[in-house]
Amino acid sequence: MTRRSRSPDRELREGIAFALLQGISPVVFRECVERNGSAAAAFRANKDGPAKHEALQNADAVIARSSELGIALLLQGEPGFPSDLLDLTDAPRLLYALGSVSLLERRRVGIVGTRQSSGSGERITHQMAGRLVRSGAVVVSGMAFGIDAAAHRGALDAGGGTIAVLGGGVDLPYPPSHALLHASIASDGLVLAEARIGTRPTKGAFPKRNRIIAALSETLIVIEAGDRSGALITSRLALELGRTVAALPGPIDSPRHVGTNRLLAEGASFIERIEDALSIAGIFESEAAPVEDAHADVSDDDPAQARILKAVRTGATDIEELARSAGLSPRDLANTLAMLELTGHLVITDGATVSLASG
């Protein structure tokens, strides 16, 4: 008599049950999956008992709730699970995905940074994320305040192509004030989480979230990171995983740039202009959208930029002359010049002369 094969639904149920089974470390879970061929087979190979029965009940609840909310379940060892995460010794057993799972198949660039970001840092992040998305890449970040949010918004404004990795449940916006951003990413991008549905993040959840961002990012870009920024944790993990890490420089007296400047001193790739980010990520100019007019996208709410550009257009050619004409403090002048150079508005030579970039 031929034995009937198990249905896909039963395979999924048993595989998720094994992912939810208590008392199995990530390393043992992976060994069992590889030895048995699948999580479902590893579950069946486990000794029967109350723990298995409870795990099956939990799996039923997870499958039902995920189906209700439109959440995909990505199980380690099964198609759809991001293979890059297997570079982690403690790779997630199960991921919850809300949105377009196909984004995981595209080139991914992580952008992270401080929650206490500057206006110029957020503008650079927004522009950079937009350029990356228009060139075909997907921007990965953590949906936190500051640089993370600017990266997601820049990607969304360019047409989508962003992945938010959360520390809590994929269905719960965090921070709660980012509910609209969460909804936009779920609609036009992808929200990803390791935590169970309905789980609120605890303090220890964010380092776990960071390791997923690091592993998913083929290239990781750090913009404005302080001395103890979580972005530095993500960058260290990315380096350990063999990912390319790049950073933007900043003033040496700026607390927001202590971490990024240190990364550069330790060998991170140097980003001088947004085009550098594309190059470092392996995106060639022929793939990218045409560069916009270098003088057309100055922020209307940034008078410092406008004053500097006006001074250059009316004949100022060196930094000392610009400082007098624009009436800015040395620190504000340095920050604004750095942003204008990075976004392609100005060209600054080693001799400290300044000129408008060509259109």
N, C-alpha and C positions, 0 to 999 in steps of 0.2 A: 504494500500500500504506500503510495507516494505521500510524503508529509507536506502539508500546505505551508507555503512561505508566509512569514508575518507581513501584515499590511504596512504601508508607509506610516500610517497614523500610529500603529502600535510601536514601530521602530522609533518614531519621534518621542512618543510617550516614555518609552524605556530609556532612551538616550538622555532626555531631560531629567528623568528620575535619577539617573546616575550622576548627572551634574549637580543635583540637589542633595545627594546622599551625604549625610553627616559623617565626619571623621576621616575623610579622604583628602590628603593634601593635594595641591595643584600638580606637584611632581608625580605623585602616585597616580593621580587621575590620568595624566598624559601617558604614563607608562602602560596603564591598563588599556587605554584606548588603542595605543599602537600595538600592543600585544594581541588584543582580541579583534582588532579590525574596525571597531566602532564603539561608541559609548553605550549603545543599546546592548551589544554583545558582552561588553564588560559588565554591564548591570546584571545580565542573566548569569554570568559566571560567578557573581558574588553570592555568598551564602545567604539563604533565605532567612528572614527574621522580621521582627517588628519595624526595624529601620527601613527595610525595603518597602514594606507596605505603606509607611508614612511618606516615603519619597515618591511613590506612585500617586498618592493622594495630592501631594504638593505639585507634582507635574501636571495633574489634571487641572488644578486651580490655575497654574501659570498659563497653560495652553488656552483655557477658556477666557481668562482675562486678557491675554494678548490678542486673541481673535476678536474680542469685543472692542478693543482699542485700535485695532489695525496695526499691531506691533509684530514685526518679524522676529523669529527666534533663530539666532546663529549659533550653532552648536559646534564646539571644537571637534575636528575630525570629519565634519560633514561639509558638503559643497556650500559655498557662500560665506564660510568663516574666513576672515582675512588672514591669509597665510603669513603675512609679516608679523602678526602677533605671536607666532610660534617662535620668534627669536627671543621672547621672554621666557625665563625659566619658570615663572609663575603665570603663564598665559591664562587668560580668562577661560573658564569652562564653557560659559554660556553668555552671549551678548543679546541685549534687547535693542532692536532697531526700529525707529519710528521715522518713516520717510522713504527716500529713494536709496535702496541698498546698492543699486548699480554704481553709485558714486565711489564705492570701495574698490571698484575695478579700475579707476582712473589714477593718474599721477597725483600724488598728494603732497602738499607743502604745508607744514605746520607754522603758525604764527602765534607767538605767545609773548607776554610781557606783564608789566606791573598793573595792578588795579588802580594805583594812584598816578595815572598817566597824565601827560601834558596835552594841551590842545594840539600842538604841533605833532606830537607822537601819534595821536589818534588820526590826524589828517594823513600823515605819511602811511600809517597802517591801512587806512581806508583805501587810499590810492593804490598801494602795493597789492592788496587783496584783489581789487578790481582788475588790475593788469594781469595778475596770475590767472584769475578765472576766465577772463577774455581770451587768454592764450591756451585754455583747455585744461588747466590744473584745477584741483579741488583744494580749498583752504580748510585746514583742520585747526580747531582751537577748543577752549574750554568754557565758553559762554560766560566768563566772569566779567566783572566791571572792567572798564579801561581798555587795554589793548585787545583783549579777547573779543569784546563786543564790537570794537571798531573793525576787527578783521572779518567777523561774520557779516556785519552790515555792508562793508565794502564788497564782499563776495555776492551778497544778495542783490545789491544795487547793480551789479554787473550781470545779473541773470541767474544767480543761484550758485551751485557748486561749492557748498560748504558743509562740513561735518562738525557738529558740536558733541564733545564727549563730556558727559555729566558724571558727577560723583554720586548722585542719588539716582532715583528711579527715572527712567526715560520719559515718564509721563508727568513729572513734576518739574516745572521751571525753577531753576536755581541760578542766581538769586530770584526770589519771587517777582521782583519788579521787572524782570526780563520776560514776563509772560508773553508779550507780543512778539519779542524776538524769537522766543522758543517756538511759537506758533508759525512764524515765517519760515524758520529753518525746517520744521517738520513738514511744511507744505512744499518748499522749494529746495530743500537740502536733505540732511539726514541728522537725526539725533541718536546718539549711541550711548549705552550705559551697560555696566556690568552688574550693578545693583538690581535687586528685585523690583518689580513694578510697585509703585506706591511707597518706596523707601526714601526717607529724607536723609540727606547726606550728613555724616558725622565728620569730625575733624580729620580722622584717619582716612576718610574716603578720597581726599584730594590727591595725596601722593599716589594712590592706586589709579586714580583717573589720569594723573600725569604720565604714568608709565605707558598707558594706552595711547595717549597723544604722541609720545616719543616713538613708539613702535610703528604707529600708523604713518608717521611723517617720513617720507623719503628724504626730505630736506626740512630742517627746522630753523626758522628765523626768529631771533629774539630782539624785541624792540623795547627799550626802556625797562631795565630790570634792576631793582635795588640790591643792596648787599645780601638780603635774605629772601629774595623773591622766589616764589614757587616756580617761576619760569627757569630759574637756574637749576632747580631739581630736574625739571624736564630736560634741560639741555645736557646735564650730566648723564642722564639715562640714555638720551639719544646718542651721545658720543660712545657710551659703553656698547650700544647696539650697532655701532658702525655707521650711523647716519651722519650726513653732512650737517654741520651746525654753522650758522652765519649770524652776524650781529651788526647793528648800527652803532657807530661811535657817538659819543656825546661829550659835553663839557666835563672836564675833570673835577669841577667843584659841584656837580649836580648829583644829588643822592639817587635820582632816577636812573643814572647811567653808570653807577659803580659796578654793577654786575655785568653789563654789556661790555664795558671797557675792559674788565678783567677777562671776559671770554675772548676778546680780541687779542689781548696780551698772551693768552694761553694757546692761541693758534686758530681760533674760529675764523671762518671766511669773512672778509671785510666787505660790507655793503656801503658803497659811496653814493650810488644812484639806484633808482628802482630797477633800471635795466640790469644791474648787477645781480639782483635777486632772481631775475629770470634766468640769467646765465648760470648762476650757481645751482639752480634747480634743474638745469639741463634743458631749458626751454630756449630755442633759438629764435632770433628776431623774426625770421620768416614765419614762425608759428604765431607770434604775438600780434595783437592789434596794433595798428599804426600809432606812433607816438603823437599825442595831441599837441597843439600849438603851445609852445613853452611859456607863453605869457597869458594864456586864456583862463587858467584854472586857479588863480590866486583867490584864496578864501575872502569873501566879502567882509567877514567879521574879524579879519586879522589886519588891523591898521599898520602893524609893524612891517608886515610883508609889503603892503602897498607903499609905505614910506621909503623902504629900501629900494624897491624897483623904480619908484619915481626919481630917487636920487641918482641911480645908475643911468637912467634914461636921460637925465639932464646933465650928465658929465662926470659924476663921481666915479673914480676908477680904483681907489685903494680903500682899505678897511678903515683907516683913521679918518679919511674924509667922509666915508659913509656914516661913521659914528657921530660926527658933528652934524651932518645933514639930516640924519634920521632922528637924532635926539634920543637914542636908546642907551641903556646901560650896557656895559661890556658883556654881561651874561645874556641879556635879551638879544643883543646884536648877534652874539655867537650862535645862540639857538636858532634865531630866524634865518641867518645866513646858511646854517647847516641844512635846514629844511628846504630853502630855496635851491640850494645846490643839489640836494638829494632828489628833488622833484623836477629837476631839469630846467629851472628858470635862470639860474646863474652859473657862470663858470668862474672858479676861483683858482688862481695859479699858485705855485709854490712861493712866488714872490709877493703874495698877498694882494695881487691886483684882481679886480672884479670886473666882469663884463656880462652882458646879457647872452644867454644861450641862443644859438640859432634856432629859428622856428622849425 
